Amino acid sequence: MNQPDLPLRILANVAFGTGPERPARKERIQPAKPALTVRMRSIIESEVARIIDAMPAHGESVQRAFDRKEHELRTLFQSLTRAESIALHSKLSIDRDNPASALARLTAERRNRVLARLAELSGAKVGGL
C-alpha cells in the first residue's frame, strides 16, 4: 500500500545528473522585447479618446466644453516626448476620417487645429533635445 505509483518507483533509485546529456540548442532564443512602447501608445490614445468623449460639466456650454477639451489635448501633447508626439500624430492623421476614431467626432476645423498643434509641438521639441 505504501508503494509509490509506477512512474515514481522507476525514478526512486536514480541519482540526479546521471542521465544522458541534454542536447545543445542550435539557435539562441532571444527574450521577447517588452511591449512598453505599444502599451504607452495605447495609453496615450485612450487618454485622447477619454478627453474627447468627456461629457460637458454641469452648466457648461457645448462651445466651452469643446474649448476645454482642446486645452486638455494641448496640455497632454506638451507632456509627450518627441517620439510619442510623432507616433501619435501619424496615428491620428491616418485615423482622422475613420468614423470609429475619437478624433473624427470633432468638427473638421477643430480636428485640423488639434493635429496642427500636435505637429507644431513635435517640431518644436527637435531643438529641445
Rosetta blueprint (number, residue, H / E / L):
1 M L
2 N L
3 Q L
4 P L
5 D L
6 L H
7 P H
8 L H
9 R H
10 I H
11 L L
12 A L
13 N L
14 V L
15 A L
16 F L
17 G L
18 T L
19 G L
20 P L
21 E L
22 R L
23 P L
24 A L
25 R L
26 K L
27 E L
28 R L
29 I L
30 Q L
31 P L
32 A L
33 K L
34 P L
35 A L
36 L H
37 T H
38 V H
39 R H
40 M H
41 R H
42 S H
43 I H
44 I H
45 E H
46 S H
47 E H
48 V H
49 A H
50 R H
51 I H
52 I H
53 D H
54 A L
55 M L
56 P L
57 A L
58 H L
59 G L
60 E L
61 S L
62 V H
63 Q H
64 R H
65 A H
66 F H
67 D H
68 R H
69 K H
70 E H
71 H H
72 E H
73 L H
74 R H
75 T H
76 L H
77 F H
78 Q H
79 S H
80 L L
81 T L
82 R H
83 A H
84 E H
85 S H
86 I H
87 A H
88 L H
89 H H
90 S H
91 K H
92 L H
93 S H
94 I H
95 D H
96 R L
97 D L
98 N L
99 P L
100 A L
101 S L
102 A L
103 L H
104 A H
105 R H
106 L L
107 T L
108 A H
109 E H
110 R H
111 R H
112 N H
113 R H
114 V H
115 L H
116 A H
117 R H
118 L H
119 A H
120 E H
121 L H
122 S H
123 G H
124 A H
125 K L
126 V L
127 G L
128 G L
129 L L
